[in-house]
Amino acid sequence: MRLFAKWACGEDPSEVNPYLIKWEDGSIGTLEDYAEHYADHQTMLLDSATNEITLILFTDEVADVRFDYYVQRWIYTTPGKEEFTLDLSDHDASDDDINKAISEQIIFLPDPSVRRRSGEAKGAAG
């Protein structure tokens, strides 16, 4: 199940707690829920109309990482099946190197209806 955390326009998620925490089923979440699942796979959305930020935490899903020999890069696939090419070309990379590359992959989707791929190599098939 997904957990949603929201910040108002102008609030910095790295400095301020979210004003709303809510589970996908509509039940209210807590700061404890947010803290417990913060390290889970997540996607951040910016509402272009209100400039509110929504962080979606995928509490029971795991992303997939694989090496693509065609593009010679590690590919990160989210639980929602979005694929992102990581800036890592060593097919023998350690887990620490892969985790570092994932943590450096910042993905902002301006609107839930807009789907973009960030960091993807030109000409790479999705």
C-alpha angles and dihedrals in degrees: 000000000000126000119209124206120186135199126192124241110291096017117125112223090208091060107028133052114241116267091220132033116181137167121231090252090059098256118135117259127210135225085252090057089048093049093046093053101033092104092053121103108289144182125202121213129192116207103222092203099051102017088230116149121224121192113199114202116198098211099181103028131088126207121231125233123191138162114247109208092194095061093025092229140106113259121212117204118194124216086257088058096249110147125214128184112228123218091246123105103171106108088198093054116147123242088253091055091048092047090050091051090049092049090052091053102094112187122189118180109196095208133010090237091057118078118193132167115226124207095006117154114246112260093016114140115236 
